[in-house]
Amino acid sequence: MAGEEQLVTVCSDGREVFASVRVDVLIQGFHLCLQVNRIFGNDVTAGEHSQNTHLVNVSKTFKAYGKLTAYWYDIDNEDLASLSNTTWGARFTGSGTASDIKIEYTLEFANQVDNANNTTSYHADYWRIDLSAKFDGITVYGGFESLEGDDAVGGQSFRTPLATLHAFNGWADKFLTTPGAGLEDAFIGAKGKVGAWSWNVLYHDFSAQSGPGNFGSEVDVSFSRKFVEKYGLLLKAASFDSGSPSYGDTTKFWVQLTAEF
């Protein structure tokens, strides 16, 4: 689904890691979902959820300014009540040039409340800002993301049950679920190409949105390239460093081979 994939990835033209969604009714800008298969697999409770979920997404492009997307996500999770919520929000993306530098930016805000069978009453805000600049074949990018929570009252954090979780908030996957105190992610990175190789380096600083907690920091690095047009190689690493006993240090490595037919 076009729009902010940190919140929902359904029939998306962007990142897709989390799973698949069975779509029973599909109209331009509207999706009805009756089942969600998440990253955890069907052998565990968290893997397959029955849904009565409605997703509405509409966009308008303003020439010389950018694209405005408004969305309304009404999630009724029949198997896990805590993931039932209603979210509305808006996202604006734009771009421009200054001398030979291409600049792109994104602004987004959303509000979420409990819905359907969810027994916890809550409301939480989400906002994000992204900025990037491309020059001489290198893109420097950064941003800030905030998912509201409450360090004093449980169950008040902003939830993203239909998101592609791995691509956001660090590849070490320490924040697949929003902490009770919420999450703030300040990040900066750079990406480009050297010969046949594409590279990406990204740094995150994670902290609680509510209260004084500092969760840690993370460095992510990837290198990828194509071979003989049909084949690809991805080398990827994530290193999360934390002084919090709740999270601990984590280092992960990936080697991925792909083939297109």
NULO-342625 format. One record per residue: x, y, z of N, C-alpha, C, O in turn. Coordinates in steps of 0.2 Angstrom, whole numbers, padded with zeros to 4 digits, always signed. Atoms other than C-alpha are relative to their C-alpha. Layout:
<atoms>
XYZXYZXYZXYZ
...
</atoms>
This chain:
<atoms>
+0004-0006+0000+0000+0000+0000+0004+0006+0000+0009+0007+0004
-0004-0006+0000+0007+0017-0005-0001+0004+0007-0007+0004+0009
+0001-0003-0006+0010+0027+0011+0005-0002+0005+0011-0004+0002
-0006+0002-0005+0020+0025+0027+0000-0007+0002-0004-0009+0006
-0001+0007-0001+0026+0008+0027+0002-0002+0007+0002-0008+0010
-0001+0001-0007+0032+0010+0045-0006-0002+0004-0006-0005+0009
+0007+0001-0004+0013+0009+0050-0003-0006-0004-0005-0011+0000
+0004+0006+0004+0006-0003+0036+0004-0001-0006+0006+0003-0010
-0003+0002+0006+0014-0013+0022-0005-0005-0003-0005-0011-0001
+0005+0004+0003+0000-0020+0012+0000+0001-0008-0001+0007-0010
-0001-0001+0007+0002-0023-0007+0004+0006-0002+0003+0010-0006
-0004-0006+0001+0016-0011-0006+0005+0000-0005+0007-0005-0008
-0005+0000+0005+0028-0005-0019+0006+0002+0003+0011+0003+0000
-0006-0002-0003+0041-0002-0006+0002-0007+0004+0002-0012+0001
-0004+0005-0003+0050-0013+0007-0005-0006+0002-0011-0004+0004
+0005+0005-0002+0042-0030+0011+0004-0006+0004+0008-0010+0000
-0003+0005-0004+0049-0041+0025-0004-0004+0004-0003-0010+0006
+0003+0003-0005+0036-0044+0037-0005-0006-0001-0005-0010+0003
+0004+0006+0001+0024-0056+0029-0004+0002-0006-0002+0006-0011
+0005-0002+0005+0009-0056+0017-0007+0001+0003-0008-0001+0009
+0007-0002-0002-0009-0050+0019-0004-0003-0005-0004-0001-0011
+0005+0002+0004-0023-0059+0011-0005+0005-0001-0009+0007+0004
+0005-0005+0002-0034-0046+0002-0006-0003-0003-0005-0005-0009
+0006+0003+0003-0052-0051-0001-0004+0006-0004-0007+0004-0009
+0003-0005+0004-0058-0034-0007+0006+0005-0001+0009+0008+0003
-0006-0005+0001-0046-0021-0016-0003+0005-0005-0005+0003-0011
+0002-0005+0004-0052-0005-0023+0005+0006+0001+0008+0006+0006
-0005-0005-0001-0041+0010-0027-0001+0004+0006-0006+0007+0008
+0000-0004-0006-0036+0017-0011-0003-0003+0006-0003-0001+0012
+0003+0004-0006-0046+0004+0000+0002-0007+0000+0002-0010-0006
-0002+0007+0000-0041-0013+0006-0004-0003+0006-0005+0001+0011
+0003+0003-0005-0051-0025+0016+0004-0007+0001+0005-0011-0003
-0004+0005-0002-0040-0038+0025-0003-0005+0005-0006-0003+0010
+0003+0005-0004-0046-0054+0033+0005-0005+0003+0003-0009+0008
-0005+0004-0003-0030-0063+0037+0007+0003-0001+0009+0006-0006
-0007-0003+0000-0012-0057+0041+0005-0006+0002+0004-0009+0007
-0005+0005-0001+0003-0069+0040+0007+0004+0002+0009+0007-0002
-0005-0004-0002+0017-0061+0050+0007-0003+0000+0007-0009-0002
-0007+0003+0001+0036-0064+0051+0002-0006+0004+0006-0009+0003
-0001+0005-0005+0035-0076+0065-0002-0007-0002+0000-0012+0001
+0002+0007+0002+0028-0091+0055-0007-0002+0003-0009+0001+0008
+0006+0002-0002+0012-0100+0057+0000-0005+0006-0006-0007+0008
+0000+0005-0006+0018-0112+0071+0000+0003+0006-0001+0000+0011
+0000-0004-0006+0017-0098+0084-0006+0004+0000-0009+0006-0006
+0006-0004+0000+0002-0088+0090+0001+0007-0003-0004+0009-0006
-0001-0007+0003+0010-0072+0084+0000+0000-0008+0001+0005-0011
-0002+0001+0007+0012-0079+0066-0006+0002-0004-0005+0005-0009
+0006-0001+0004-0006-0079+0059-0006+0003+0003-0008+0000+0008
+0006-0004-0003-0020-0067+0063-0006+0000-0004-0005+0003-0010
+0006-0001+0003-0038-0067+0058-0002+0008+0001-0001+0010+0006
+0001-0007+0000-0043-0049+0054-0007+0002-0003-0010-0002-0007
+0005-0004+0003-0058-0038+0050+0002+0007-0001+0000+0012+0003
-0004-0007+0000-0047-0023+0045-0001+0003-0007-0001+0001-0012
+0002-0004+0006-0051-0009+0033+0006+0006+0000+0008+0009+0005
-0005-0005+0001-0037+0002+0026-0001+0005-0006-0003+0003-0011
+0002-0005+0005-0040+0018+0017+0006+0005-0001+0009+0007+0004
-0006-0004+0002-0026+0028+0008-0002+0004-0006-0003+0001-0011
+0002-0004+0005-0029+0043-0003+0006+0005-0001+0009+0008+0004
-0006-0004+0001-0015+0054-0011-0002+0006-0005-0006+0005-0010
+0000-0006+0004-0014+0071-0020+0006+0003-0002+0010+0005+0003
-0007-0003+0002+0001+0077-0030-0001+0008-0002-0006+0009-0006
+0000-0007+0001+0004+0096-0030+0006+0002-0004+0011+0001-0001
-0006-0001+0004+0015+0101-0044+0004+0006+0003+0002+0011+0005
-0005-0004-0002+0031+0110-0039+0000+0000+0008+0004+0004+0011
+0000+0000-0007+0027+0106-0021+0001-0007+0003+0006-0008+0007
-0001+0006-0003+0025+0088-0017-0006-0004+0000-0011-0003-0004
+0006+0004+0000+0013+0074-0013-0002-0001+0007+0002-0002+0012
+0003+0001-0006+0001+0073+0001-0004-0006+0000-0008-0007-0004
+0004+0006-0001-0006+0057+0007-0003+0000+0007+0000+0001+0012
+0004+0000-0006-0020+0055+0020-0002-0008+0001-0003-0011-0004
+0002+0007-0001-0024+0038+0028-0004-0001+0006-0003+0003+0011
+0004+0002-0006-0036+0029+0040+0001-0007+0000-0001-0011-0005
-0001+0007-0001-0031+0012+0046-0005-0003+0006-0003-0001+0012
+0004+0002-0005-0045+0003+0056+0001-0008+0001-0001-0012-0003
-0003+0006+0000-0037-0013+0062-0004-0004+0006-0004-0002+0012
+0003+0004-0005-0048-0026+0071+0003-0007-0001+0001-0011-0005
-0004+0006-0001-0037-0041+0076-0004-0005+0004-0004-0004+0010
+0004+0004-0004-0048-0055+0081+0003-0005+0004+0000-0009+0008
-0004+0005-0004-0034-0066+0088+0004+0003+0005+0006+0000+0010
-0004-0004-0005-0024-0053+0097-0003+0007+0001-0001+0012-0002
+0004-0007-0001-0035-0039+0105+0005+0006+0001+0003+0011-0001
-0004-0006-0001-0020-0028+0110+0003+0003-0006+0005+0009-0006
-0002-0003+0007-0016-0025+0091-0006+0003-0003-0005+0005-0009
+0005-0003+0004-0033-0019+0087+0000+0008+0002+0000+0010+0008
-0001-0007-0001-0032+0000+0084-0003+0004-0006-0003+0001-0011
+0002-0004+0006-0038+0014+0073+0005+0006+0000+0007+0010+0005
-0005-0005+0001-0025+0026+0066-0002+0004-0006-0004+0002-0011
+0001-0004+0006-0027+0041+0055+0006+0005+0000+0010+0006+0005
-0006-0004+0001-0013+0052+0048+0001+0003-0006-0003+0002-0011
-0002-0003+0007-0005+0062+0034+0007+0000+0000+0011+0001+0004
-0007+0001+0001+0012+0061+0026+0001+0005-0007-0003+0004-0011
-0001-0004+0006+0019+0074+0014+0008-0001-0002+0012-0001+0002
-0006+0001+0003+0034+0071+0003+0002+0005-0006-0003+0007-0010
-0001-0005+0005+0043+0083-0008+0008+0000-0002+0012-0003+0001
-0007+0000+0002+0060+0087-0017+0001+0006-0004-0003+0010-0006
-0003-0006+0004+0070+0101-0025+0007-0001-0001+0010-0006+0001
-0007+0000+0001+0087+0106-0030+0003+0006+0002+0000+0012+0002
-0004-0006-0002+0100+0118-0024+0007-0001-0003+0011-0005-0001
-0006+0001+0004+0114+0120-0036+0000-0007-0003-0005-0008-0007
+0000+0007+0003+0119+0102-0041-0002-0005+0005-0001-0011+0005
+0002+0004-0005+0112+0095-0025-0008-0001+0000-0012+0003+0000
+0007+0002+0000+0095+0085-0025-0002-0001+0007+0001-0005+0011
+0003+0001-0007+0085+0087-0009-0006-0003+0000-0011-0001-0004
+0007+0003-0001+0071+0076-0003-0002+0001+0007+0003+0000+0011
+0002-0001-0007+0061+0078+0012-0007-0004+0001-0011-0004-0003
+0006+0003-0001+0046+0069+0021-0002+0003+0007+0002+0003+0012
+0003-0002-0006+0035+0075+0035-0006-0004+0002-0010-0005-0003
+0006+0004-0001+0022+0064+0044-0002+0001+0007+0002+0001+0012
+0003+0000-0007+0010+0064+0059-0006-0005-0001-0009-0005-0005
+0005+0004-0001-0002+0051+0065-0003-0001+0007+0001+0001+0011
+0003+0001-0006-0014+0048+0079-0003-0007+0001-0006-0009-0004
+0003+0007-0001-0019+0031+0086-0004-0001+0006-0002+0002+0012
+0004+0001-0006-0033+0025+0098-0002-0008+0000-0001-0011-0006
+0002+0007-0001-0039+0008+0104-0006-0001-0004-0010+0003-0006
+0006+0001+0005-0052-0001+0093-0003-0007+0002+0001-0011+0004
+0003+0007+0000-0064-0016+0093+0001-0003+0007-0001-0001+0012
-0001+0005-0005-0059-0030+0105+0005+0002+0005+0007-0001+0010
-0006-0002-0004-0044-0020+0113-0003+0002+0007-0007+0006+0007
+0002-0001-0007-0047-0020+0132+0004+0006+0003+0002+0008+0009
-0004-0006-0003-0034-0006+0135-0002+0006-0004-0001+0007-0010
+0002-0007+0003-0040+0012+0132+0007+0004+0000+0010+0005+0005
-0006-0004+0001-0026+0022+0125+0000+0005-0006-0005+0004-0010
-0001-0004+0007-0021+0036+0112+0007+0002+0000+0010+0003+0005
-0007-0001+0000-0004+0039+0106+0002+0003-0007-0002+0002-0012
-0001-0004+0006+0004+0050+0093+0007-0003-0004+0011-0006+0000
-0006+0002+0004+0017+0046+0079+0002+0006-0004-0002+0009-0007
-0002-0004+0005+0028+0058+0069+0007-0001-0002+0011-0004+0002
-0007+0001+0003+0043+0058+0058+0002+0005-0005-0002+0008-0008
-0003-0005+0005+0054+0069+0048+0006-0003-0003+0010-0006+0000
-0005+0002+0004+0066+0064+0034+0003+0005-0004-0001+0009-0007
-0003-0005+0004+0079+0074+0025+0006-0003-0004+0010-0007+0000
-0005+0003+0004+0091+0069+0011+0003+0005-0005-0001+0009-0007
-0003-0004+0005+0104+0077+0000+0004-0004-0004+0009-0008-0002
-0004+0004+0004+0112+0069-0015+0004+0004-0005+0002+0009-0008
-0005-0003+0004+0128+0075-0023+0006-0004-0002+0008-0008+0002
-0006+0004+0002+0142+0068-0033-0001-0008+0001+0004-0012+0003
+0001+0007+0000+0134+0051-0033-0001-0003+0007-0002-0009+0008
+0001+0002-0007+0132+0050-0014-0006+0004+0003-0007+0009+0002
+0006-0002-0003+0116+0052-0004+0001+0000+0008+0003-0005+0011
+0000-0001-0007+0117+0059+0014-0007+0001+0003-0010+0005+0000
+0007+0000-0002+0101+0056+0024+0000+0000+0008+0004-0003+0011
+0000+0000-0007+0095+0058+0041-0008+0001+0002-0012+0003-0002
+0007-0001-0002+0079+0060+0052-0001-0001+0007+0003-0003+0011
+0002+0001-0007+0070+0058+0068-0007-0003+0000-0012+0000-0004
+0007+0003+0000+0055+0047+0072-0002-0001+0007+0002-0003+0012
+0003+0000-0007+0044+0047+0088-0006-0004+0000-0011-0003-0004
+0006+0004-0001+0032+0033+0093-0002+0001+0008+0002-0001+0012
+0001-0002-0007+0023+0039+0109-0001-0006+0004-0004-0011+0002
+0001+0005-0005+0022+0029+0125-0001+0003+0007-0002+0009+0007
+0001-0003-0007+0020+0031+0144+0004-0005+0004+0002-0010+0005
-0005+0004-0005+0034+0025+0156-0004-0002+0006-0001-0006+0010
+0004+0001-0006+0021+0026+0170-0006-0005+0000-0008-0008+0005
+0006+0004+0001+0006+0017+0163+0001-0005-0006+0003-0003-0012
-0001+0005+0005+0007+0001+0153-0005+0000-0006-0011+0002-0005
+0005+0000+0005-0001-0002+0136-0002+0006-0004-0007+0006-0008
+0002-0007+0003-0001+0016+0130+0005+0001-0006+0004+0007-0009
-0004-0002+0006+0012+0015+0116-0003-0001-0007-0008-0005-0008
+0002+0001+0007+0010+0017+0098+0002-0006-0003+0007-0008-0003
-0001+0006+0002+0008+0001+0089+0001+0000-0008-0003+0004-0011
+0000+0001+0007+0013-0005+0071+0000-0007-0002+0004-0010-0004
+0001+0007+0001+0006-0022+0069+0000-0003-0007+0001-0009-0009
+0000+0002+0007+0006-0022+0050+0006+0003-0004+0006+0003-0010
-0005-0003+0003+0022-0014+0047+0006-0005-0002+0006-0011+0000
-0006+0004+0002+0038-0021+0038+0005+0002+0006+0008+0007+0005
-0003-0002-0006+0047-0021+0055+0008+0001-0001+0011+0005+0002
-0007+0000+0000+0065-0025+0050+0003+0006-0003+0009+0008-0001
-0003-0006+0004+0068-0010+0038+0001+0006+0005+0004+0011+0003
+0000-0006-0004+0065+0003+0052+0003-0002+0007+0002-0007+0010
-0003+0001-0007+0073+0006+0069+0005-0005+0001+0005-0008+0006
-0006+0004-0001+0088-0004+0066-0001-0007-0003-0006-0010-0001
+0000+0007+0003+0092-0020+0057+0001-0006+0005+0000-0011+0004
-0001+0005-0005+0096-0029+0073-0006-0002+0003-0007-0007+0007
+0007+0002-0002+0077-0030+0076-0001+0000+0008-0004-0004+0011
+0001-0001-0007+0078-0024+0094-0007+0003+0002-0009+0003+0008
+0006-0004-0002+0062-0014+0093-0006-0002-0005-0010+0002-0008
+0006+0002+0004+0049-0025+0083-0006+0001+0004-0011+0002+0000
+0006-0003-0004+0037-0020+0097+0002+0006+0003+0007+0007+0006
-0001-0007-0003+0036-0002+0103+0001-0001+0007-0004-0004+0011
-0001+0000-0007+0043-0001+0121-0006+0003+0003-0009+0008+0000
+0006-0003-0004+0030+0004+0134+0001+0007+0001-0004+0011+0001
-0001-0008+0000+0039+0021+0136+0000+0003-0006+0002+0009-0007
+0000-0003+0006+0038+0024+0118+0007-0001-0003+0012-0004+0000
-0007+0000+0003+0053+0026+0106+0001+0006-0004-0003+0008-0008
-0003-0005+0005+0063+0040+0098+0006-0003-0003+0011-0005+0000
-0006+0002+0005+0075+0036+0084+0003+0006-0004-0001+0008-0008
-0003-0005+0004+0087+0049+0078+0005-0004-0004+0009-0008-0001
-0005+0004+0005+0097+0042+0063+0003+0005-0005+0000+0010-0007
-0003-0003+0006+0109+0048+0050+0004-0005-0004+0007-0010-0001
-0003+0005+0004+0117+0039+0036+0003+0002-0007+0001+0008-0008
-0002-0002+0006+0125+0039+0019+0000-0006-0005+0001-0012-0002
+0000+0005+0005+0124+0028+0003+0002+0002-0007+0002+0008-0008
-0003-0002+0007+0131+0027-0014+0002-0006-0004+0000-0012-0002
-0002+0006+0003+0140+0016-0026+0008+0001-0001+0010+0006-0002
-0007+0000+0002+0158+0011-0029+0001-0006-0005+0001-0012-0003
-0001+0005+0005+0161+0002-0045-0007-0004-0001-0012+0000-0002
+0006+0004+0001+0148-0012-0046-0004-0001+0007-0010-0004+0007
+0003+0001-0007+0144-0012-0027-0004+0007+0002-0002+0012+0001
+0004-0005-0003+0130-0002-0019+0002+0000+0008+0002-0006+0010
-0001+0000-0007+0134+0003-0001-0005+0004+0004-0007+0009+0002
+0004-0004-0004+0124+0010+0014+0003-0001+0007+0004-0006+0010
-0002+0000-0006+0130+0015+0031-0005+0004+0004-0007+0010+0002
+0006-0003-0004+0117+0020+0045+0002+0000+0007+0003-0005+0010
+0000-0001-0007+0118+0026+0063-0006+0002+0003-0009+0006+0001
+0006-0002-0003+0104+0026+0075+0002+0001+0008+0006-0002+0010
+0000-0001-0007+0102+0033+0093-0007-0001+0002-0012+0003+0000
+0007+0001-0002+0087+0026+0102-0001+0002+0008+0004+0001+0012
+0001-0002-0007+0079+0033+0118-0008-0001+0001-0011-0001-0004
+0007+0001-0002+0062+0032+0127-0003+0007-0002+0000+0012-0001
+0004-0007+0002+0049+0045+0121-0003+0003+0007-0004+0009+0007
+0003-0002-0006+0042+0045+0139+0005-0002+0005+0007-0008+0006
-0005+0002-0006+0054+0046+0154+0007+0001-0003+0008+0003-0009
-0007-0001+0002+0073+0047+0154+0004-0005-0003+0010-0005-0004
-0004+0006+0002+0078+0030+0147+0003+0001-0007+0001+0004-0011
-0004+0001+0006+0092+0028+0134+0000-0007-0001+0003-0011+0002
+0000+0007+0002+0090+0012+0125+0006-0003-0003+0008-0009-0003
-0006+0002+0003+0106+0012+0115+0001+0003-0007-0003+0007-0009
-0002-0003+0007+0114+0015+0098+0001-0006-0004+0003-0012-0002
-0001+0005+0005+0116+0005+0082+0004+0002-0006+0002+0008-0008
-0003-0002+0006+0127+0005+0067-0002-0006-0005-0001-0012-0003
+0002+0005+0005+0121-0004+0051+0004+0001-0006+0005+0007-0008
-0004-0001+0006+0131-0007+0035-0002-0006-0005-0003-0011-0003
+0002+0005+0005+0127-0016+0019+0004+0002-0006+0005+0007-0008
-0003-0001+0007+0135-0019+0002-0003-0005-0004-0005-0011-0002
+0004+0005+0005+0126-0027-0013+0002+0002-0007+0005+0007-0009
-0001+0000+0007+0129-0030-0031-0004-0005-0004-0006-0010-0002
+0003+0004+0005+0122-0038-0047+0006-0004-0003+0011-0002-0004
-0005+0004+0004+0131-0052-0056-0004-0003-0006-0009-0006-0006
+0003+0003+0006+0127-0057-0074-0008+0002-0001-0012-0002-0003
+0006-0002+0000+0111-0047-0073-0005-0003+0004-0010+0000+0008
+0005+0004-0003+0101-0061-0065+0001-0001+0007-0003-0003+0011
-0002+0003-0007+0110-0064-0049+0002+0006+0004+0005+0011+0002
-0002-0005-0004+0113-0053-0034+0003-0003+0007+0002-0008+0009
-0003+0001-0006+0124-0053-0018-0001+0005+0005+0000+0011+0003
+0001-0005-0005+0120-0044-0002+0004-0002+0006+0003-0008+0009
-0004+0001-0006+0132-0043+0013-0002+0006+0005-0002+0012+0003
+0004-0004-0004+0124-0035+0028+0002-0001+0008+0003-0007+0009
-0002+0001-0007+0129-0032+0047-0004+0006+0004-0005+0011+0001
+0003-0005-0005+0121-0023+0062+0003-0002+0007+0004-0007+0009
-0003+0000-0006+0129-0019+0078-0004+0004+0005-0004+0010+0004
+0003-0004-0005+0118-0014+0093+0003+0000+0007+0005-0005+0009
-0004-0001-0007+0126-0007+0109-0004+0003+0005-0007+0009+0003
+0005-0003-0005+0116-0004+0125+0003-0001+0007+0006-0006+0008
-0001+0001-0007+0119-0001+0143-0005-0002+0004-0005-0003+0010
+0006+0002-0003+0102-0006+0147-0001-0008+0000+0000-0011-0005
+0000+0007-0001+0100-0024+0154-0006-0003-0004-0007-0009-0005
+0006+0003+0004+0083-0025+0145+0001-0001-0007-0003-0005-0010
-0002+0001+0007+0091-0025+0128+0006-0004-0001+0006-0008-0005
-0006+0004+0001+0109-0030+0129+0003+0002-0007+0000+0004-0011
-0004-0001+0006+0122-0030+0115-0002-0005-0005-0003-0011-0003
+0002+0005+0006+0118-0038+0098+0004+0001-0006+0004+0007-0008
-0003-0001+0006+0128-0041+0083-0003-0005-0005-0003-0011-0003
+0002+0005+0005+0121-0049+0067+0003+0001-0007+0005+0006-0009
-0003-0001+0006+0128-0053+0050-0005-0004-0005-0008-0009-0003
+0004+0003+0005+0119-0058+0034+0004-0001-0007+0008+0003-0008
-0002+0001+0007+0124-0066+0017-0005-0002-0004-0008-0007-0002
+0006+0002+0004+0111-0066+0004+0001-0001-0007+0004+0004-0010
-0001+0001+0007+0111-0073-0013-0007+0000-0004-0012-0003-0001
+0006+0000+0004+0097-0070-0026+0000-0001-0007+0006+0000-0010
+0000+0001+0007+0092-0075-0043-0007+0001-0003-0012+0000+0000
+0006-0003+0003+0079-0068-0055-0001-0005-0006+0003-0006-0010
+0002+0004+0005+0070-0079-0067-0006+0002-0004-0008-0001-0009
</atoms>
